Amino acid sequence: MKALDMTPVIKKYSGFFVALSYDRKKVLGKGYTPEKALKEAREKGFKDPILTKIPVKNSLYLL
C-alpha cells in the first residue's frame, strides 16, 4: 500500500476520533469518543469505516 500524507487530517482533527473511508482520503465522522465518530459515519450511510484516534502531537503515525 502506498503511503498517505495524513497531515491535513491531523491538523484539522487533532485529538478527535475519526471514521475514515477505506481509501483513508475522506473523513466520514468525528468525535471525542469512538462511538460518536462511528455514529456520524453510519448516519451518512457508511456501515464499517476505519476508526482511528488522531494524535494531538504531529509525529510519525502509521495506520
C-alpha positions, 0 to 999 in steps of 0.5 A: 500500500502506498503511503498517505500524507495524513497531515491535513487530517491531523491538523484539522482533527487533532485529538478527535476520533475519526471514521475514515473511508477505506481509501483513508482520503475522506473523513466520514465522522468525528468525535471525542469518543469512538462511538460518536465518530462511528455514529456520524459515519453510519448516519451518512450511510457508511456501515464499517469505516476505519476508526482511528484516534488522531494524535494531538502531537504531529509525529510519525503515525502509521495506520 
